[in-house]
Amino acid sequence: MRKLIEGIVEFREKMLPHYAKQFSKLALAQTPDALFITCSDSRVVPDLLVSTHPGDLFTMRNVGNLIPPATAEGVSTGDVSEASAIEYAVLVLKVANIVVCGHSECGAMKAVYTRKAKLQTPNLDRWLKHANDAALRLKHEGPLDGRLKPHDQLSQLNVLVQLEHLMTYP
């Protein structure tokens, strides 16, 4: 916790003056270019990876960069948090692009690939079921890049499956 507090103080003292004008403008409205959906893995830092600034991305992060598909009525079959972020980004913020960003060495994909049930993580187990279609594709259709580790192959296919899930929303 000390590291976080020191980071806040350092930001306020050293970085905030450089961004003050931009933050003043952003306080009134935001117009991000994209909805960036990615994993909550601490090694994935969206703004750093794509060299963006405050206000450029509307970011949604969750374990495994998963998007539960929608029903025919447009209602999420999973947690409504993801569906709400998608609706807000598209309908209110009018983002021009949606990016689903997977990554290598993803713990969620390792768990889906090995199919090890974690009795102490019933919510995580239920959540990871949204990647099962990707695991089935890997098993039946094979990898996009056979040179990668199996869980990284799954990560690639998972991005494609999540894009398909995304397209189920009106």
N, C-alpha and C positions, 0 to 999 in steps of 0.2 A: 504494500500500500504506500509505503514511503516513496518508492520509485514513481508511482503515479502522481502523487502530490508534488514531488519535485519537478516532474515533467510539466504539470499544469503551470507551476510558477515560472519555469523556464520559458514556456510558450508565451505566457502573458508578458513577460519582460522582454524577450528577444524576438519572437515571431509576430505577435499580434500587431505591433506597430506597422509591419510590412503589409499586413492584410486588413488593417482597420477600414480602409475605404471599401474594399470588397465585401467585408462583413456587414458594413452599414447598408450597402446596396442589397445584399442577400437577406437582411432582416425584413425587408419589405416584400420580397418575392423571390422565388427560385425558378429557374428555367434550365434544368439539367438537360444535357444532350441525350442521355441514355439511362435506362434502368439496367443496373449491373447486378446480376444475380450470381452469387458466389458462395463458397463454403465459409463457414465460421472459423476454420482453421487459423490459428494465430500467425501462421507463416504467410498467409495470403493477405496482402495489403493492397486493396484495389487502387487507391489513388496513386500509390507508389508504382505499381505495376504498369499503369497506363498513363503515367505522367499527367495527372489532372490536378485541378485546383478546387478549392471549396466551391460548391455550386454546380460543378460539371457533371457529377454522377448522382443519381438517386440509387442508393445501394441497398440491396436486400441480401442478408447473409443467413445461412442456416447450415446445419450439419449435412454435408454431401451435396450442396447446391441443388436441392430437390424442389420440384414444383408438383404438388398433387394435382392430378387432372381435374377438370371441371365436369359436372354433369351436363346434360343437354340444355338445362336451364341456366347454365353458367355459374353454378354454385360449386365451390371447392369440395372435393371428396376427402380432403384432409383438413389441416388447420387453416382457419380463415385469415390468419396473419399474412400468409403469402399471397392469397387471392386479393386481400385488401391492398397490399403494396402494388400489385399489378394494376388493379383498377385505378388507384390513385395516380400512379405514374402515367398511365395511358390516357385516362379520361380527364384528369384534373391538370396534371403537369404537361400533358401532350408531348411526352418524350418521343423522339424520332426513331430510336433504336432500343432493342432489348438484347442484352448479351448474357448468355449463360456461360460462366467461366468455371471449368473444372480445374483440377491440378493433380500433379503426380504425388505419390506417397500419401494419398488421402486415407485417413483412418476409417472413414465411413465406407469407402469402397473396399478396403481390406476386410471390414466386417461383413459386408454383403457378399464378397467373393468367397470367404471362408465359411459363411453361413453358420457361424458360431453364435448360438443364442446366449444372450447374457441375462441370466435370471434376475440380476439386480437392476437391469435397465429396461423395464417393460416399455417405457415411452420411446426410448431410442430404437428398440426392436420394431415397434409399430411404425415409427417414422421411416426407417430404412426400407420398409416394404415398397416405398415409392421408387426404389431403384431396382426392384425385382425384374421388371421388363428388360432392363439393360443386361442383367445377369443372364437371363434366358437367351437374349440375342448373342451374347458372347459364347454361350454354350452351343447354340444351334447354328449360328452364322459365322462364328469366328471373329477374330480381332480386326480392327482397322490397321493396326501396325503390330505384327507378330514379334518384332524385336523388343517390345516393351514387356515389363513384368505383367503378369496376369491382372493384378489389381489396377495397374495403370492402363491396361487395355480396357478394363471395365470403366474406368474414369472417362475415357474418351467416348465410349458408347453411351455412358450415362448422360453426357451433355446432349447428345442427339435425342435421346429419349425424353429428357426434360424439355427440350425445344418442342417436341411433339405434344407433351403434356400442356405446355404453354399455349399451343395453338388450339386447345380445346376451349379456351376462354373466348367469349364473344368479343 
